[in-house]
Amino acid sequence: CDFEFLSETFKSFEPDSVVHFGEQRSAPYSMIDRSRAVFTQNNNVIGTLNVLFAIKEYREECHLVKLGTMGEYGTPNIDIEEGYITITHNGRTDTLP
């Protein structure tokens, strides 16, 4: 993600919100070889950092909607609830978003 382009875009449009779809979404692609893994990390991690810093520098009140996939959370042997869920693990309990 080109930060200069992103900066100019934020200055021009002054968005109230951003829906961030700008990531390379194929895990198998990122595992083909080193160059594709590096591309995926640069694109996904640095791209997201650039979006966050553009918001911070040019439009702090802008809302970010960051989308992801189930792959980020794994595939637990329980239902993934909407909203908050109470978890007990090793004798400790907490409520998680």
N, CA, C and O atoms as a GROMACS GRO file, in nm:
protein
  388
    1CYS      N    1   0.084  -0.118   0.000
    1CYS     CA    2   0.000   0.000   0.000
    1CYS      C    3   0.089   0.125   0.000
    1CYS      O    4   0.172   0.142   0.089
    2ASP      N    5   0.071   0.208  -0.096
    2ASP     CA    6   0.149   0.330  -0.113
    2ASP      C    7   0.098   0.437  -0.016
    2ASP      O    8  -0.013   0.488  -0.034
    3PHE      N    9   0.177   0.470   0.085
    3PHE     CA   10   0.132   0.563   0.188
    3PHE      C   11   0.106   0.702   0.132
    3PHE      O   12   0.013   0.770   0.175
    4GLU      N   13   0.187   0.745   0.036
    4GLU     CA   14   0.166   0.878  -0.022
    4GLU      C   15   0.030   0.886  -0.092
    4GLU      O   16  -0.044   0.983  -0.076
    5PHE      N   17  -0.002   0.783  -0.169
    5PHE     CA   18  -0.133   0.778  -0.236
    5PHE      C   19  -0.246   0.776  -0.132
    5PHE      O   20  -0.346   0.846  -0.146
    6LEU      N   21  -0.228   0.695  -0.030
    6LEU     CA   22  -0.328   0.684   0.076
    6LEU      C   23  -0.347   0.819   0.147
    6LEU      O   24  -0.459   0.859   0.176
    7SER      N   25  -0.237   0.887   0.174
    7SER     CA   26  -0.244   1.019   0.238
    7SER      C   27  -0.322   1.117   0.154
    7SER      O   28  -0.410   1.188   0.204
    8GLU      N   29  -0.291   1.122   0.025
    8GLU     CA   30  -0.362   1.213  -0.065
    8GLU      C   31  -0.510   1.178  -0.072
    8GLU      O   32  -0.596   1.267  -0.078
    9THR      N   33  -0.540   1.051  -0.072
    9THR     CA   34  -0.680   1.006  -0.076
    9THR      C   35  -0.754   1.052   0.049
    9THR      O   36  -0.867   1.100   0.040
   10PHE      N   37  -0.692   1.036   0.165
   10PHE     CA   38  -0.756   1.079   0.290
   10PHE      C   39  -0.776   1.230   0.292
   10PHE      O   40  -0.880   1.279   0.336
   11LYS      N   41  -0.676   1.304   0.244
   11LYS     CA   42  -0.688   1.451   0.241
   11LYS      C   43  -0.800   1.494   0.146
   11LYS      O   44  -0.874   1.587   0.175
   12SER      N   45  -0.810   1.427   0.032
   12SER     CA   46  -0.910   1.465  -0.069
   12SER      C   47  -1.052   1.429  -0.029
   12SER      O   48  -1.144   1.510  -0.042
   13PHE      N   49  -1.071   1.308   0.020
   13PHE     CA   50  -1.206   1.258   0.046
   13PHE      C   51  -1.254   1.278   0.189
   13PHE      O   52  -1.375   1.278   0.214
   14GLU      N   53  -1.163   1.293   0.284
   14GLU     CA   54  -1.198   1.308   0.426
   14GLU      C   55  -1.305   1.208   0.468
   14GLU      O   56  -1.415   1.247   0.508
   15PRO      N   57  -1.274   1.078   0.460
   15PRO     CA   58  -1.377   0.976   0.487
   15PRO      C   59  -1.421   0.973   0.633
   15PRO      O   60  -1.344   1.000   0.725
   16ASP      N   61  -1.548   0.939   0.652
   16ASP     CA   62  -1.601   0.915   0.786
   16ASP      C   63  -1.572   0.772   0.831
   16ASP      O   64  -1.563   0.744   0.951
   17SER      N   65  -1.558   0.682   0.733
   17SER     CA   66  -1.528   0.542   0.764
   17SER      C   67  -1.455   0.479   0.646
   17SER      O   68  -1.467   0.523   0.531
   18VAL      N   69  -1.380   0.375   0.677
   18VAL     CA   70  -1.307   0.298   0.576
   18VAL      C   71  -1.338   0.151   0.600
   18VAL      O   72  -1.326   0.102   0.712
   19VAL      N   73  -1.377   0.081   0.495
   19VAL     CA   74  -1.392  -0.064   0.500
   19VAL      C   75  -1.268  -0.121   0.434
   19VAL      O   76  -1.248  -0.106   0.313
   20HIS      N   77  -1.184  -0.187   0.513
   20HIS     CA   78  -1.052  -0.232   0.469
   20HIS      C   79  -1.058  -0.374   0.413
   20HIS      O   80  -1.061  -0.472   0.487
   21PHE      N   81  -1.062  -0.383   0.279
   21PHE     CA   82  -1.057  -0.512   0.209
   21PHE      C   83  -0.921  -0.534   0.143
   21PHE      O   84  -0.904  -0.632   0.070
   22GLY      N   85  -0.825  -0.445   0.167
   22GLY     CA   86  -0.701  -0.443   0.089
   22GLY      C   87  -0.596  -0.543   0.130
   22GLY      O   88  -0.480  -0.506   0.147
   23GLU      N   89  -0.633  -0.667   0.148
   23GLU     CA   90  -0.534  -0.769   0.183
   23GLU      C   91  -0.536  -0.883   0.083
   23GLU      O   92  -0.639  -0.914   0.023
   24GLN      N   93  -0.421  -0.945   0.068
   24GLN     CA   94  -0.408  -1.066  -0.013
   24GLN      C   95  -0.473  -1.176   0.070
   24GLN      O   96  -0.427  -1.206   0.180
   25ARG      N   97  -0.578  -1.236   0.019
   25ARG     CA   98  -0.664  -1.320   0.102
   25ARG      C   99  -0.637  -1.469   0.096
   25ARG      O  100  -0.702  -1.545   0.168
   26SER      N  101  -0.545  -1.513   0.015
   26SER     CA  102  -0.527  -1.657  -0.004
   26SER      C  103  -0.410  -1.711   0.077
   26SER      O  104  -0.294  -1.689   0.042
   27ALA      N  105  -0.440  -1.781   0.185
   27ALA     CA  106  -0.334  -1.843   0.264
   27ALA      C  107  -0.251  -1.940   0.180
   27ALA      O  108  -0.128  -1.939   0.191
   28PRO      N  109  -0.313  -2.026   0.096
   28PRO     CA  110  -0.231  -2.115   0.014
   28PRO      C  111  -0.133  -2.040  -0.077
   28PRO      O  112  -0.021  -2.086  -0.098
   29TYR      N  113  -0.174  -1.924  -0.131
   29TYR     CA  114  -0.084  -1.844  -0.214
   29TYR      C  115   0.039  -1.803  -0.134
   29TYR      O  116   0.151  -1.808  -0.184
   30SER      N  117   0.018  -1.761  -0.011
   30SER     CA  118   0.129  -1.713   0.071
   30SER      C  119   0.225  -1.825   0.111
   30SER      O  120   0.335  -1.798   0.160
   31MET      N  121   0.184  -1.950   0.091
   31MET     CA  122   0.269  -2.062   0.130
   31MET      C  123   0.342  -2.126   0.013
   31MET      O  124   0.416  -2.223   0.031
   32ILE      N  125   0.324  -2.073  -0.108
   32ILE     CA  126   0.388  -2.132  -0.225
   32ILE      C  127   0.539  -2.124  -0.215
   32ILE      O  128   0.609  -2.223  -0.237
   33ASP      N  129   0.590  -2.006  -0.181
   33ASP     CA  130   0.734  -1.988  -0.169
   33ASP      C  131   0.763  -1.862  -0.087
   33ASP      O  132   0.671  -1.791  -0.045
   34ARG      N  133   0.892  -1.838  -0.065
   34ARG     CA  134   0.932  -1.725   0.019
   34ARG      C  135   0.887  -1.591  -0.038
   34ARG      O  136   0.837  -1.507   0.037
   35SER      N  137   0.901  -1.570  -0.167
   35SER     CA  138   0.867  -1.439  -0.224
   35SER      C  139   0.718  -1.409  -0.208
   35SER      O  140   0.680  -1.295  -0.183
   36ARG      N  141   0.634  -1.510  -0.223
   36ARG     CA  142   0.490  -1.488  -0.205
   36ARG      C  143   0.455  -1.467  -0.057
   36ARG      O  144   0.364  -1.390  -0.026
   37ALA      N  145   0.526  -1.534   0.031
   37ALA     CA  146   0.505  -1.512   0.174
   37ALA      C  147   0.544  -1.370   0.213
   37ALA      O  148   0.474  -1.305   0.290
   38VAL      N  149   0.658  -1.322   0.161
   38VAL     CA  150   0.702  -1.185   0.189
   38VAL      C  151   0.604  -1.085   0.131
   38VAL      O  152   0.569  -0.987   0.196
   39PHE      N  153   0.558  -1.108   0.007
   39PHE     CA  154   0.459  -1.019  -0.054
   39PHE      C  155   0.334  -1.010   0.033
   39PHE      O  156   0.283  -0.901   0.058
   40THR      N  157   0.286  -1.125   0.078
   40THR     CA  158   0.164  -1.129   0.159
   40THR      C  159   0.182  -1.050   0.288
   40THR      O  160   0.094  -0.973   0.326
   41GLN      N  161   0.295  -1.070   0.356
   41GLN     CA  162   0.319  -0.997   0.481
   41GLN      C  163   0.331  -0.847   0.458
   41GLN      O  164   0.271  -0.768   0.530
   42ASN      N  165   0.408  -0.808   0.357
   42ASN     CA  166   0.422  -0.665   0.326
   42ASN      C  167   0.287  -0.604   0.292
   42ASN      O  168   0.251  -0.499   0.344
   43ASN      N  169   0.214  -0.670   0.206
   43ASN     CA  170   0.084  -0.618   0.163
   43ASN      C  171  -0.013  -0.610   0.281
   43ASN      O  172  -0.076  -0.506   0.302
   44ASN      N  173  -0.026  -0.716   0.355
   44ASN     CA  174  -0.128  -0.723   0.460
   44ASN      C  175  -0.090  -0.643   0.584
   44ASN      O  176  -0.172  -0.565   0.635
   45VAL      N  177   0.030  -0.661   0.634
   45VAL     CA  178   0.069  -0.596   0.759
   45VAL      C  179   0.104  -0.448   0.736
   45VAL      O  180   0.050  -0.361   0.804
   46ILE      N  181   0.192  -0.421   0.641
   46ILE     CA  182   0.232  -0.283   0.615
   46ILE      C  183   0.114  -0.204   0.559
   46ILE      O  184   0.096  -0.087   0.593
   47GLY      N  185   0.034  -0.266   0.475
   47GLY     CA  186  -0.084  -0.198   0.422
   47GLY      C  187  -0.179  -0.156   0.532
   47GLY      O  188  -0.230  -0.044   0.531
   48THR      N  189  -0.204  -0.245   0.628
   48THR     CA  190  -0.292  -0.212   0.739
   48THR      C  191  -0.231  -0.102   0.826
   48THR      O  192  -0.302  -0.011   0.870
   49LEU      N  193  -0.101  -0.109   0.852
   49LEU     CA  194  -0.035  -0.002   0.928
   49LEU      C  195  -0.048   0.132   0.856
   49LEU      O  196  -0.072   0.234   0.921
   50ASN      N  197  -0.033   0.133   0.725
   50ASN     CA  198  -0.048   0.257   0.650
   50ASN      C  199  -0.189   0.313   0.661
   50ASN      O  200  -0.207   0.434   0.674
   51VAL      N  201  -0.289   0.227   0.657
   51VAL     CA  202  -0.427   0.273   0.675
   51VAL      C  203  -0.444   0.333   0.814
   51VAL      O  204  -0.504   0.440   0.829
   52LEU      N  205  -0.394   0.265   0.916
   52LEU     CA  206  -0.406   0.315   1.054
   52LEU      C  207  -0.336   0.450   1.071
   52LEU      O  208  -0.391   0.540   1.135
   53PHE      N  209  -0.216   0.465   1.014
   53PHE     CA  210  -0.145   0.591   1.028
   53PHE      C  211  -0.210   0.702   0.945
   53PHE      O  212  -0.206   0.818   0.986
   54ALA      N  213  -0.268   0.670   0.832
   54ALA     CA  214  -0.340   0.771   0.754
   54ALA      C  215  -0.460   0.822   0.833
   54ALA      O  216  -0.488   0.941   0.835
   55ILE      N  217  -0.530   0.731   0.898
   55ILE     CA  218  -0.643   0.771   0.983
   55ILE      C  219  -0.592   0.861   1.096
   55ILE      O  220  -0.649   0.967   1.123
   56LYS      N  221  -0.485   0.819   1.161
   56LYS     CA  222  -0.431   0.896   1.273
   56LYS      C  223  -0.386   1.035   1.230
   56LYS      O  224  -0.411   1.133   1.300
   57GLU      N  225  -0.320   1.044   1.116
   57GLU     CA  226  -0.262   1.172   1.073
   57GLU      C  227  -0.361   1.265   1.005
   57GLU      O  228  -0.348   1.387   1.015
   58TYR      N  229  -0.460   1.209   0.934
   58TYR     CA  230  -0.545   1.295   0.851
   58TYR      C  231  -0.693   1.294   0.887
   58TYR      O  232  -0.767   1.383   0.846
   59ARG      N  233  -0.738   1.195   0.965
   59ARG     CA  234  -0.882   1.186   0.989
   59ARG      C  235  -0.909   1.102   1.114
   59ARG      O  236  -0.967   0.994   1.105
   60GLU      N  237  -0.866   1.152   1.230
   60GLU     CA  238  -0.874   1.073   1.354
   60GLU      C  239  -1.013   1.024   1.387
   60GLU      O  240  -1.028   0.920   1.450
   61GLU      N  241  -1.116   1.098   1.346
   61GLU     CA  242  -1.253   1.057   1.377
   61GLU      C  243  -1.306   0.949   1.282
   61GLU      O  244  -1.418   0.901   1.298
   62CYS      N  245  -1.226   0.912   1.183
   62CYS     CA  246  -1.265   0.809   1.086
   62CYS      C  247  -1.274   0.672   1.154
   62CYS      O  248  -1.189   0.636   1.235
   63HIS      N  249  -1.379   0.597   1.121
   63HIS     CA  250  -1.397   0.461   1.173
   63HIS      C  251  -1.336   0.362   1.074
   63HIS      O  252  -1.349   0.378   0.953
   64LEU      N  253  -1.270   0.260   1.127
   64LEU     CA  254  -1.212   0.154   1.044
   64LEU      C  255  -1.289   0.025   1.066
   64LEU      O  256  -1.306  -0.019   1.179
   65VAL      N  257  -1.335  -0.035   0.957
   65VAL     CA  258  -1.396  -0.167   0.960
   65VAL      C  259  -1.294  -0.260   0.897
   65VAL      O  260  -1.271  -0.255   0.776
   66LYS      N  261  -1.233  -0.346   0.978
   66LYS     CA  262  -1.128  -0.436   0.932
   66LYS      C  263  -1.186  -0.576   0.925
   66LYS      O  264  -1.226  -0.632   1.027
   67LEU      N  265  -1.191  -0.630   0.807
   67LEU     CA  266  -1.251  -0.762   0.787
   67LEU      C  267  -1.144  -0.870   0.786
   67LEU      O  268  -1.029  -0.844   0.750
   68GLY      N  269  -1.182  -0.989   0.826
   68GLY     CA  270  -1.090  -1.100   0.828
   68GLY      C  271  -1.161  -1.228   0.791
   68GLY      O  272  -1.273  -1.226   0.740
   69THR      N  273  -1.095  -1.339   0.818
   69THR     CA  274  -1.152  -1.469   0.784
   69THR      C  275  -1.146  -1.560   0.906
   69THR      O  276  -1.082  -1.529   1.006
   70MET      N  277  -1.214  -1.672   0.895
   70MET     CA  278  -1.210  -1.773   1.002
   70MET      C  279  -1.068  -1.822   1.026
   70MET      O  280  -1.034  -1.864   1.137
   71GLY      N  281  -0.984  -1.816   0.923
   71GLY     CA  282  -0.847  -1.862   0.938
   71GLY      C  283  -0.770  -1.788   1.046
   71GLY      O  284  -0.676  -1.841   1.104
   72GLU      N  285  -0.810  -1.665   1.072
   72GLU     CA  286  -0.743  -1.586   1.176
   72GLU      C  287  -0.775  -1.639   1.315
   72GLU      O  288  -0.696  -1.621   1.408
   73TYR      N  289  -0.888  -1.704   1.329
   73TYR     CA  290  -0.934  -1.749   1.461
   73TYR      C  291  -0.921  -1.899   1.479
   73TYR      O  292  -0.941  -1.950   1.590
   74GLY      N  293  -0.889  -1.970   1.374
   74GLY     CA  294  -0.881  -2.114   1.383
   74GLY      C  295  -1.020  -2.176   1.372
   74GLY      O  296  -1.117  -2.107   1.343
   75THR      N  297  -1.027  -2.304   1.394
   75THR     CA  298  -1.156  -2.374   1.386
   75THR      C  299  -1.177  -2.452   1.516
   75THR      O  300  -1.153  -2.572   1.522
   76PRO      N  301  -1.223  -2.382   1.621
   76PRO     CA  302  -1.243  -2.448   1.749
   76PRO      C  303  -1.356  -2.549   1.742
   76PRO      O  304  -1.438  -2.547   1.650
   77ASN      N  305  -1.360  -2.637   1.840
   77ASN     CA  306  -1.463  -2.739   1.846
   77ASN      C  307  -1.586  -2.688   1.922
   77ASN      O  308  -1.659  -2.766   1.983
   78ILE      N  309  -1.610  -2.557   1.916
   78ILE     CA  310  -1.729  -2.496   1.975
   78ILE      C  311  -1.782  -2.394   1.876
   78ILE      O  312  -1.711  -2.349   1.787
   79ASP      N  313  -1.908  -2.358   1.893
   79ASP     CA  314  -1.965  -2.254   1.808
   79ASP      C  315  -1.897  -2.121   1.836
   79ASP      O  316  -1.860  -2.093   1.950
   80ILE      N  317  -1.880  -2.039   1.734
   80ILE     CA  318  -1.829  -1.904   1.751
   80ILE      C  319  -1.950  -1.813   1.765
   80ILE      O  320  -2.026  -1.793   1.670
   81GLU      N  321  -1.966  -1.758   1.884
   81GLU     CA  322  -2.084  -1.679   1.917
   81GLU      C  323  -2.071  -1.537   1.864
   81GLU      O  324  -1.961  -1.486   1.844
   82GLU      N  325  -2.185  -1.474   1.841
   82GLU     CA  326  -2.189  -1.332   1.811
   82GLU      C  327  -2.183  -1.257   1.943
   82GLU      O  328  -2.243  -1.301   2.042
   83GLY      N  329  -2.112  -1.146   1.947
   83GLY     CA  330  -2.106  -1.067   2.069
   83GLY      C  331  -2.008  -1.125   2.169
   83GLY      O  332  -1.903  -1.176   2.130
   84TYR      N  333  -2.041  -1.117   2.297
   84TYR     CA  334  -1.951  -1.160   2.404
   84TYR      C  335  -1.972  -1.308   2.436
   84TYR      O  336  -2.081  -1.362   2.422
   85ILE      N  337  -1.862  -1.373   2.479
   85ILE     CA  338  -1.869  -1.513   2.518
   85ILE      C  339  -1.787  -1.530   2.646
   85ILE      O  340  -1.678  -1.474   2.660
   86THR      N  341  -1.840  -1.608   2.738
   86THR     CA  342  -1.769  -1.634   2.863
   86THR      C  343  -1.691  -1.764   2.846
   86THR      O  344  -1.747  -1.867   2.809
   87ILE      N  345  -1.561  -1.758   2.875
   87ILE     CA  346  -1.471  -1.872   2.859
   87ILE      C  347  -1.411  -1.907   2.994
   87ILE      O  348  -1.373  -1.818   3.071
   88THR      N  349  -1.403  -2.035   3.024
   88THR     CA  350  -1.332  -2.083   3.142
   88THR      C  351  -1.217  -2.170   3.094
   88THR      O  352  -1.237  -2.264   3.016
   89HIS      N  353  -1.096  -2.138   3.141
   89HIS     CA  354  -0.977  -2.213   3.100
   89HIS      C  355  -0.880  -2.220   3.217
   89HIS      O  356  -0.847  -2.117   3.277
   90ASN      N  357  -0.835  -2.340   3.250
   90ASN     CA  358  -0.741  -2.360   3.360
   90ASN      C  359  -0.788  -2.293   3.490
   90ASN      O  360  -0.708  -2.234   3.562
   91GLY      N  361  -0.917  -2.304   3.517
   91GLY     CA  362  -0.970  -2.251   3.641
   91GLY      C  363  -0.997  -2.102   3.643
   91GLY      O  364  -1.041  -2.048   3.745
   92ARG      N  365  -0.972  -2.033   3.533
   92ARG     CA  366  -0.999  -1.889   3.526
   92ARG      C  367  -1.111  -1.865   3.426
   92ARG      O  368  -1.122  -1.935   3.325
   93THR      N  369  -1.193  -1.764   3.454
   93THR     CA  370  -1.306  -1.731   3.368
   93THR      C  371  -1.296  -1.586   3.326
   93THR      O  372  -1.260  -1.499   3.406
   94ASP      N  373  -1.329  -1.560   3.200
   94ASP     CA  374  -1.330  -1.423   3.150
   94ASP      C  375  -1.435  -1.413   3.040
   94ASP      O  376  -1.470  -1.513   2.977
   95THR      N  377  -1.485  -1.292   3.019
   95THR     CA  378  -1.580  -1.266   2.911
   95THR      C  379  -1.506  -1.192   2.801
   95THR      O  380  -1.445  -1.088   2.824
   96LEU      N  381  -1.514  -1.248   2.682
   96LEU     CA  382  -1.439  -1.194   2.568
   96LEU      C  383  -1.533  -1.141   2.461
   96LEU      O  384  -1.644  -1.192   2.444
   97PRO      N  385  -1.488  -1.036   2.389
   97PRO     CA  386  -1.571  -0.985   2.279
   97PRO      C  387  -1.565  -1.077   2.159
   97PRO      O  388  -1.629  -1.049   2.057
   0.00000   0.00000   0.00000
